[in-house]
Amino acid sequence: MIALSQRFAMLMAEYQQSIADGKITMNEAKRLLRETTMLQQVLVDMKLHLEDESV
């Protein structure tokens, strides 16, 4: 869970840095989207795991 929190914090820091100049390049957007998608998948997997345990 700590690793996930750190990953999210890094993602937010990268996003903040990317928009500091008022725009996000295509490469930055792709990288941020890819990382966001991976984080979403981890969260969905965690949710499904917790639901399976509660049944």
mmCIF file of the N, C-alpha and C atoms, coordinates in Angstrom:
data_MODEL
# 
_entry.id   MODEL 
# 
loop_
_atom_site.group_PDB 
_atom_site.id 
_atom_site.type_symbol 
_atom_site.label_atom_id 
_atom_site.label_alt_id 
_atom_site.label_comp_id 
_atom_site.label_asym_id 
_atom_site.label_entity_id 
_atom_site.label_seq_id 
_atom_site.pdbx_PDB_ins_code 
_atom_site.Cartn_x 
_atom_site.Cartn_y 
_atom_site.Cartn_z 
_atom_site.occupancy 
_atom_site.B_iso_or_equiv 
_atom_site.pdbx_formal_charge 
_atom_site.auth_seq_id 
_atom_site.auth_comp_id 
_atom_site.auth_asym_id 
_atom_site.auth_atom_id 
_atom_site.pdbx_PDB_model_num 
ATOM 1   N N  . MET A 1 1  ? 0.817   -1.186  0.000   1.00 0.00 ? 1  MET A N  1 
ATOM 2   C CA . MET A 1 1  ? 0.000   0.000   0.000   1.00 0.00 ? 1  MET A CA 1 
ATOM 3   C C  . MET A 1 1  ? 0.867   1.259   0.000   1.00 0.00 ? 1  MET A C  1 
ATOM 4   N N  . ILE A 1 2  ? 1.979   1.203   0.713   1.00 0.00 ? 2  ILE A N  1 
ATOM 5   C CA . ILE A 1 2  ? 2.882   2.355   0.737   1.00 0.00 ? 2  ILE A CA 1 
ATOM 6   C C  . ILE A 1 2  ? 3.450   2.599   -0.655  1.00 0.00 ? 2  ILE A C  1 
ATOM 7   N N  . ALA A 1 3  ? 3.793   1.517   -1.346  1.00 0.00 ? 3  ALA A N  1 
ATOM 8   C CA . ALA A 1 3  ? 4.339   1.661   -2.699  1.00 0.00 ? 3  ALA A CA 1 
ATOM 9   C C  . ALA A 1 3  ? 3.317   2.315   -3.619  1.00 0.00 ? 3  ALA A C  1 
ATOM 10  N N  . LEU A 1 4  ? 2.045   1.950   -3.465  1.00 0.00 ? 4  LEU A N  1 
ATOM 11  C CA . LEU A 1 4  ? 0.989   2.539   -4.279  1.00 0.00 ? 4  LEU A CA 1 
ATOM 12  C C  . LEU A 1 4  ? 0.850   4.032   -3.973  1.00 0.00 ? 4  LEU A C  1 
ATOM 13  N N  . SER A 1 5  ? 0.910   4.369   -2.704  1.00 0.00 ? 5  SER A N  1 
ATOM 14  C CA . SER A 1 5  ? 0.827   5.778   -2.304  1.00 0.00 ? 5  SER A CA 1 
ATOM 15  C C  . SER A 1 5  ? 1.997   6.575   -2.860  1.00 0.00 ? 5  SER A C  1 
ATOM 16  N N  . GLN A 1 6  ? 3.173   5.984   -2.816  1.00 0.00 ? 6  GLN A N  1 
ATOM 17  C CA . GLN A 1 6  ? 4.362   6.656   -3.356  1.00 0.00 ? 6  GLN A CA 1 
ATOM 18  C C  . GLN A 1 6  ? 4.245   6.828   -4.858  1.00 0.00 ? 6  GLN A C  1 
ATOM 19  N N  . ARG A 1 7  ? 3.711   5.820   -5.529  1.00 0.00 ? 7  ARG A N  1 
ATOM 20  C CA . ARG A 1 7  ? 3.533   5.898   -6.979  1.00 0.00 ? 7  ARG A CA 1 
ATOM 21  C C  . ARG A 1 7  ? 2.557   7.002   -7.351  1.00 0.00 ? 7  ARG A C  1 
ATOM 22  N N  . PHE A 1 8  ? 1.473   7.103   -6.567  1.00 0.00 ? 8  PHE A N  1 
ATOM 23  C CA . PHE A 1 8  ? 0.489   8.148   -6.806  1.00 0.00 ? 8  PHE A CA 1 
ATOM 24  C C  . PHE A 1 8  ? 1.109   9.522   -6.561  1.00 0.00 ? 8  PHE A C  1 
ATOM 25  N N  . ALA A 1 9  ? 1.878   9.646   -5.494  1.00 0.00 ? 9  ALA A N  1 
ATOM 26  C CA . ALA A 1 9  ? 2.540   10.919  -5.187  1.00 0.00 ? 9  ALA A CA 1 
ATOM 27  C C  . ALA A 1 9  ? 3.506   11.304  -6.303  1.00 0.00 ? 9  ALA A C  1 
ATOM 28  N N  . MET A 1 10 ? 4.229   10.337  -6.825  1.00 0.00 ? 10 MET A N  1 
ATOM 29  C CA . MET A 1 10 ? 5.156   10.608  -7.929  1.00 0.00 ? 10 MET A CA 1 
ATOM 30  C C  . MET A 1 10 ? 4.393   11.041  -9.175  1.00 0.00 ? 10 MET A C  1 
ATOM 31  N N  . LEU A 1 11 ? 3.261   10.388  -9.433  1.00 0.00 ? 11 LEU A N  1 
ATOM 32  C CA . LEU A 1 11 ? 2.443   10.739  -10.585 1.00 0.00 ? 11 LEU A CA 1 
ATOM 33  C C  . LEU A 1 11 ? 1.953   12.177  -10.471 1.00 0.00 ? 11 LEU A C  1 
ATOM 34  N N  . MET A 1 12 ? 1.477   12.543  -9.296  1.00 0.00 ? 12 MET A N  1 
ATOM 35  C CA . MET A 1 12 ? 0.984   13.902  -9.086  1.00 0.00 ? 12 MET A CA 1 
ATOM 36  C C  . MET A 1 12 ? 2.117   14.926  -9.201  1.00 0.00 ? 12 MET A C  1 
ATOM 37  N N  . ALA A 1 13 ? 3.295   14.582  -8.701  1.00 0.00 ? 13 ALA A N  1 
ATOM 38  C CA . ALA A 1 13 ? 4.445   15.480  -8.810  1.00 0.00 ? 13 ALA A CA 1 
ATOM 39  C C  . ALA A 1 13 ? 4.844   15.663  -10.270 1.00 0.00 ? 13 ALA A C  1 
ATOM 40  N N  . GLU A 1 14 ? 4.843   14.577  -11.028 1.00 0.00 ? 14 GLU A N  1 
ATOM 41  C CA . GLU A 1 14 ? 5.166   14.669  -12.454 1.00 0.00 ? 14 GLU A CA 1 
ATOM 42  C C  . GLU A 1 14 ? 4.137   15.508  -13.196 1.00 0.00 ? 14 GLU A C  1 
ATOM 43  N N  . TYR A 1 15 ? 2.869   15.311  -12.842 1.00 0.00 ? 15 TYR A N  1 
ATOM 44  C CA . TYR A 1 15 ? 1.809   16.096  -13.473 1.00 0.00 ? 15 TYR A CA 1 
ATOM 45  C C  . TYR A 1 15 ? 1.998   17.574  -13.174 1.00 0.00 ? 15 TYR A C  1 
ATOM 46  N N  . GLN A 1 16 ? 2.256   17.888  -11.912 1.00 0.00 ? 16 GLN A N  1 
ATOM 47  C CA . GLN A 1 16 ? 2.457   19.278  -11.509 1.00 0.00 ? 16 GLN A CA 1 
ATOM 48  C C  . GLN A 1 16 ? 3.646   19.901  -12.253 1.00 0.00 ? 16 GLN A C  1 
ATOM 49  N N  . GLN A 1 17 ? 4.704   19.139  -12.376 1.00 0.00 ? 17 GLN A N  1 
ATOM 50  C CA . GLN A 1 17 ? 5.892   19.613  -13.090 1.00 0.00 ? 17 GLN A CA 1 
ATOM 51  C C  . GLN A 1 17 ? 5.579   19.804  -14.577 1.00 0.00 ? 17 GLN A C  1 
ATOM 52  N N  . SER A 1 18 ? 4.793   18.892  -15.138 1.00 0.00 ? 18 SER A N  1 
ATOM 53  C CA . SER A 1 18 ? 4.469   18.961  -16.558 1.00 0.00 ? 18 SER A CA 1 
ATOM 54  C C  . SER A 1 18 ? 3.641   20.189  -16.909 1.00 0.00 ? 18 SER A C  1 
ATOM 55  N N  . ILE A 1 19 ? 2.746   20.590  -16.006 1.00 0.00 ? 19 ILE A N  1 
ATOM 56  C CA . ILE A 1 19 ? 1.889   21.735  -16.311 1.00 0.00 ? 19 ILE A CA 1 
ATOM 57  C C  . ILE A 1 19 ? 2.469   23.061  -15.821 1.00 0.00 ? 19 ILE A C  1 
ATOM 58  N N  . ALA A 1 20 ? 3.640   23.016  -15.214 1.00 0.00 ? 20 ALA A N  1 
ATOM 59  C CA . ALA A 1 20 ? 4.253   24.238  -14.691 1.00 0.00 ? 20 ALA A CA 1 
ATOM 60  C C  . ALA A 1 20 ? 4.437   25.288  -15.789 1.00 0.00 ? 20 ALA A C  1 
ATOM 61  N N  . ASP A 1 21 ? 4.699   24.844  -17.001 1.00 0.00 ? 21 ASP A N  1 
ATOM 62  C CA . ASP A 1 21 ? 4.889   25.793  -18.102 1.00 0.00 ? 21 ASP A CA 1 
ATOM 63  C C  . ASP A 1 21 ? 3.581   26.070  -18.853 1.00 0.00 ? 21 ASP A C  1 
ATOM 64  N N  . GLY A 1 22 ? 2.480   25.499  -18.363 1.00 0.00 ? 22 GLY A N  1 
ATOM 65  C CA . GLY A 1 22 ? 1.178   25.780  -18.962 1.00 0.00 ? 22 GLY A CA 1 
ATOM 66  C C  . GLY A 1 22 ? 0.750   24.823  -20.052 1.00 0.00 ? 22 GLY A C  1 
ATOM 67  N N  . LYS A 1 23 ? 1.571   23.826  -20.341 1.00 0.00 ? 23 LYS A N  1 
ATOM 68  C CA . LYS A 1 23 ? 1.181   22.839  -21.349 1.00 0.00 ? 23 LYS A CA 1 
ATOM 69  C C  . LYS A 1 23 ? 1.852   21.500  -21.070 1.00 0.00 ? 23 LYS A C  1 
ATOM 70  N N  . ILE A 1 24 ? 1.232   20.463  -21.587 1.00 0.00 ? 24 ILE A N  1 
ATOM 71  C CA . ILE A 1 24 ? 1.769   19.116  -21.438 1.00 0.00 ? 24 ILE A CA 1 
ATOM 72  C C  . ILE A 1 24 ? 2.077   18.597  -22.836 1.00 0.00 ? 24 ILE A C  1 
ATOM 73  N N  . THR A 1 25 ? 3.294   18.097  -23.025 1.00 0.00 ? 25 THR A N  1 
ATOM 74  C CA . THR A 1 25 ? 3.664   17.562  -24.333 1.00 0.00 ? 25 THR A CA 1 
ATOM 75  C C  . THR A 1 25 ? 2.949   16.231  -24.565 1.00 0.00 ? 25 THR A C  1 
ATOM 76  N N  . MET A 1 26 ? 2.905   15.810  -25.792 1.00 0.00 ? 26 MET A N  1 
ATOM 77  C CA . MET A 1 26 ? 2.261   14.543  -26.139 1.00 0.00 ? 26 MET A CA 1 
ATOM 78  C C  . MET A 1 26 ? 2.941   13.386  -25.400 1.00 0.00 ? 26 MET A C  1 
ATOM 79  N N  . ASN A 1 27 ? 4.266   13.387  -25.330 1.00 0.00 ? 27 ASN A N  1 
ATOM 80  C CA . ASN A 1 27 ? 4.979   12.316  -24.629 1.00 0.00 ? 27 ASN A CA 1 
ATOM 81  C C  . ASN A 1 27 ? 4.659   12.315  -23.138 1.00 0.00 ? 27 ASN A C  1 
ATOM 82  N N  . GLU A 1 28 ? 4.596   13.504  -22.532 1.00 0.00 ? 28 GLU A N  1 
ATOM 83  C CA . GLU A 1 28 ? 4.246   13.595  -21.114 1.00 0.00 ? 28 GLU A CA 1 
ATOM 84  C C  . GLU A 1 28 ? 2.827   13.092  -20.888 1.00 0.00 ? 28 GLU A C  1 
ATOM 85  N N  . ALA A 1 29 ? 1.909   13.479  -21.739 1.00 0.00 ? 29 ALA A N  1 
ATOM 86  C CA . ALA A 1 29 ? 0.517   13.056  -21.605 1.00 0.00 ? 29 ALA A CA 1 
ATOM 87  C C  . ALA A 1 29 ? 0.399   11.540  -21.732 1.00 0.00 ? 29 ALA A C  1 
ATOM 88  N N  . LYS A 1 30 ? 1.096   10.966  -22.688 1.00 0.00 ? 30 LYS A N  1 
ATOM 89  C CA . LYS A 1 30 ? 1.056   9.516   -22.872 1.00 0.00 ? 30 LYS A CA 1 
ATOM 90  C C  . LYS A 1 30 ? 1.621   8.799   -21.651 1.00 0.00 ? 30 LYS A C  1 
ATOM 91  N N  . ARG A 1 31 ? 2.741   9.295   -21.137 1.00 0.00 ? 31 ARG A N  1 
ATOM 92  C CA . ARG A 1 31 ? 3.369   8.674   -19.972 1.00 0.00 ? 31 ARG A CA 1 
ATOM 93  C C  . ARG A 1 31 ? 2.463   8.780   -18.739 1.00 0.00 ? 31 ARG A C  1 
ATOM 94  N N  . LEU A 1 32 ? 1.891   9.956   -18.526 1.00 0.00 ? 32 LEU A N  1 
ATOM 95  C CA . LEU A 1 32 ? 1.004   10.153  -17.381 1.00 0.00 ? 32 LEU A CA 1 
ATOM 96  C C  . LEU A 1 32 ? -0.255  9.294   -17.507 1.00 0.00 ? 32 LEU A C  1 
ATOM 97  N N  . LEU A 1 33 ? -0.794  9.200   -18.703 1.00 0.00 ? 33 LEU A N  1 
ATOM 98  C CA . LEU A 1 33 ? -1.976  8.363   -18.928 1.00 0.00 ? 33 LEU A CA 1 
ATOM 99  C C  . LEU A 1 33 ? -1.658  6.889   -18.689 1.00 0.00 ? 33 LEU A C  1 
ATOM 100 N N  . ARG A 1 34 ? -0.510  6.454   -19.162 1.00 0.00 ? 34 ARG A N  1 
ATOM 101 C CA . ARG A 1 34 ? -0.090  5.059   -18.967 1.00 0.00 ? 34 ARG A CA 1 
ATOM 102 C C  . ARG A 1 34 ? 0.052   4.753   -17.470 1.00 0.00 ? 34 ARG A C  1 
ATOM 103 N N  . GLU A 1 35 ? 0.700   5.645   -16.737 1.00 0.00 ? 35 GLU A N  1 
ATOM 104 C CA . GLU A 1 35 ? 0.893   5.441   -15.306 1.00 0.00 ? 35 GLU A CA 1 
ATOM 105 C C  . GLU A 1 35 ? -0.446  5.477   -14.570 1.00 0.00 ? 35 GLU A C  1 
ATOM 106 N N  . THR A 1 36 ? -1.323  6.383   -14.954 1.00 0.00 ? 36 THR A N  1 
ATOM 107 C CA . THR A 1 36 ? -2.644  6.474   -14.336 1.00 0.00 ? 36 THR A CA 1 
ATOM 108 C C  . THR A 1 36 ? -3.431  5.195   -14.567 1.00 0.00 ? 36 THR A C  1 
ATOM 109 N N  . THR A 1 37 ? -3.355  4.661   -15.775 1.00 0.00 ? 37 THR A N  1 
ATOM 110 C CA . THR A 1 37 ? -4.057  3.422   -16.106 1.00 0.00 ? 37 THR A CA 1 
ATOM 111 C C  . THR A 1 37 ? -3.519  2.254   -15.277 1.00 0.00 ? 37 THR A C  1 
ATOM 112 N N  . MET A 1 38 ? -2.208  2.194   -15.101 1.00 0.00 ? 38 MET A N  1 
ATOM 113 C CA . MET A 1 38 ? -1.624  1.126   -14.291 1.00 0.00 ? 38 MET A CA 1 
ATOM 114 C C  . MET A 1 38 ? -2.064  1.247   -12.831 1.00 0.00 ? 38 MET A C  1 
ATOM 115 N N  . LEU A 1 39 ? -2.103  2.468   -12.309 1.00 0.00 ? 39 LEU A N  1 
ATOM 116 C CA . LEU A 1 39 ? -2.567  2.671   -10.936 1.00 0.00 ? 39 LEU A CA 1 
ATOM 117 C C  . LEU A 1 39 ? -4.038  2.275   -10.786 1.00 0.00 ? 39 LEU A C  1 
ATOM 118 N N  . GLN A 1 40 ? -4.837  2.624   -11.772 1.00 0.00 ? 40 GLN A N  1 
ATOM 119 C CA . GLN A 1 40 ? -6.252  2.234   -11.742 1.00 0.00 ? 40 GLN A CA 1 
ATOM 120 C C  . GLN A 1 40 ? -6.394  0.725   -11.698 1.00 0.00 ? 40 GLN A C  1 
ATOM 121 N N  . GLN A 1 41 ? -5.589  0.021   -12.478 1.00 0.00 ? 41 GLN A N  1 
ATOM 122 C CA . GLN A 1 41 ? -5.670  -1.436  -12.511 1.00 0.00 ? 41 GLN A CA 1 
ATOM 123 C C  . GLN A 1 41 ? -5.306  -2.025  -11.153 1.00 0.00 ? 41 GLN A C  1 
ATOM 124 N N  . VAL A 1 42 ? -4.295  -1.471  -10.516 1.00 0.00 ? 42 VAL A N  1 
ATOM 125 C CA . VAL A 1 42 ? -3.913  -1.946  -9.184  1.00 0.00 ? 42 VAL A CA 1 
ATOM 126 C C  . VAL A 1 42 ? -5.071  -1.743  -8.205  1.00 0.00 ? 42 VAL A C  1 
ATOM 127 N N  . LEU A 1 43 ? -5.702  -0.575  -8.263  1.00 0.00 ? 43 LEU A N  1 
ATOM 128 C CA . LEU A 1 43 ? -6.820  -0.293  -7.363  1.00 0.00 ? 43 LEU A CA 1 
ATOM 129 C C  . LEU A 1 43 ? -8.012  -1.211  -7.626  1.00 0.00 ? 43 LEU A C  1 
ATOM 130 N N  . VAL A 1 44 ? -8.310  -1.476  -8.879  1.00 0.00 ? 44 VAL A N  1 
ATOM 131 C CA . VAL A 1 44 ? -9.404  -2.390  -9.217  1.00 0.00 ? 44 VAL A CA 1 
ATOM 132 C C  . VAL A 1 44 ? -9.083  -3.792  -8.711  1.00 0.00 ? 44 VAL A C  1 
ATOM 133 N N  . ASP A 1 45 ? -7.849  -4.238  -8.915  1.00 0.00 ? 45 ASP A N  1 
ATOM 134 C CA . ASP A 1 45 ? -7.443  -5.560  -8.428  1.00 0.00 ? 45 ASP A CA 1 
ATOM 135 C C  . ASP A 1 45 ? -7.570  -5.650  -6.912  1.00 0.00 ? 45 ASP A C  1 
ATOM 136 N N  . MET A 1 46 ? -7.164  -4.596  -6.213  1.00 0.00 ? 46 MET A N  1 
ATOM 137 C CA . MET A 1 46 ? -7.281  -4.571  -4.752  1.00 0.00 ? 46 MET A CA 1 
ATOM 138 C C  . MET A 1 46 ? -8.743  -4.648  -4.328  1.00 0.00 ? 46 MET A C  1 
ATOM 139 N N  . LYS A 1 47 ? -9.588  -3.897  -4.999  1.00 0.00 ? 47 LYS A N  1 
ATOM 140 C CA . LYS A 1 47 ? -11.017 -3.894  -4.676  1.00 0.00 ? 47 LYS A CA 1 
ATOM 141 C C  . LYS A 1 47 ? -11.611 -5.280  -4.882  1.00 0.00 ? 47 LYS A C  1 
ATOM 142 N N  . LEU A 1 48 ? -11.303 -5.903  -6.004  1.00 0.00 ? 48 LEU A N  1 
ATOM 143 C CA . LEU A 1 48 ? -11.829 -7.238  -6.275  1.00 0.00 ? 48 LEU A CA 1 
ATOM 144 C C  . LEU A 1 48 ? -11.331 -8.252  -5.248  1.00 0.00 ? 48 LEU A C  1 
ATOM 145 N N  . HIS A 1 49 ? -10.081 -8.129  -4.874  1.00 0.00 ? 49 HIS A N  1 
ATOM 146 C CA . HIS A 1 49 ? -9.502  -9.029  -3.867  1.00 0.00 ? 49 HIS A CA 1 
ATOM 147 C C  . HIS A 1 49 ? -10.222 -8.859  -2.530  1.00 0.00 ? 49 HIS A C  1 
ATOM 148 N N  . LEU A 1 50 ? -10.452 -7.610  -2.139  1.00 0.00 ? 50 LEU A N  1 
ATOM 149 C CA . LEU A 1 50 ? -11.144 -7.359  -0.873  1.00 0.00 ? 50 LEU A CA 1 
ATOM 150 C C  . LEU A 1 50 ? -12.583 -7.848  -0.920  1.00 0.00 ? 50 LEU A C  1 
ATOM 151 N N  . GLU A 1 51 ? -13.234 -7.700  -2.059  1.00 0.00 ? 51 GLU A N  1 
ATOM 152 C CA . GLU A 1 51 ? -14.601 -8.208  -2.185  1.00 0.00 ? 51 GLU A CA 1 
ATOM 153 C C  . GLU A 1 51 ? -14.630 -9.733  -2.089  1.00 0.00 ? 51 GLU A C  1 
ATOM 154 N N  . ASP A 1 52 ? -13.635 -10.396 -2.693  1.00 0.00 ? 52 ASP A N  1 
ATOM 155 C CA . ASP A 1 52 ? -13.572 -11.856 -2.629  1.00 0.00 ? 52 ASP A CA 1 
ATOM 156 C C  . ASP A 1 52 ? -13.363 -12.322 -1.186  1.00 0.00 ? 52 ASP A C  1 
ATOM 157 N N  . GLU A 1 53 ? -12.558 -11.600 -0.428  1.00 0.00 ? 53 GLU A N  1 
ATOM 158 C CA . GLU A 1 53 ? -12.287 -11.977 0.961   1.00 0.00 ? 53 GLU A CA 1 
ATOM 159 C C  . GLU A 1 53 ? -13.507 -11.791 1.843   1.00 0.00 ? 53 GLU A C  1 
ATOM 160 N N  . SER A 1 54 ? -14.354 -10.824 1.519   1.00 0.00 ? 54 SER A N  1 
ATOM 161 C CA . SER A 1 54 ? -15.496 -10.533 2.381   1.00 0.00 ? 54 SER A CA 1 
ATOM 162 C C  . SER A 1 54 ? -16.671 -11.460 2.139   1.00 0.00 ? 54 SER A C  1 
ATOM 163 N N  . VAL A 1 55 ? -16.613 -12.261 1.088   1.00 0.00 ? 55 VAL A N  1 
ATOM 164 C CA . VAL A 1 55 ? -17.731 -13.169 0.764   1.00 0.00 ? 55 VAL A CA 1 
ATOM 165 C C  . VAL A 1 55 ? -17.545 -14.484 1.461   1.00 0.00 ? 55 VAL A C  1 
# 
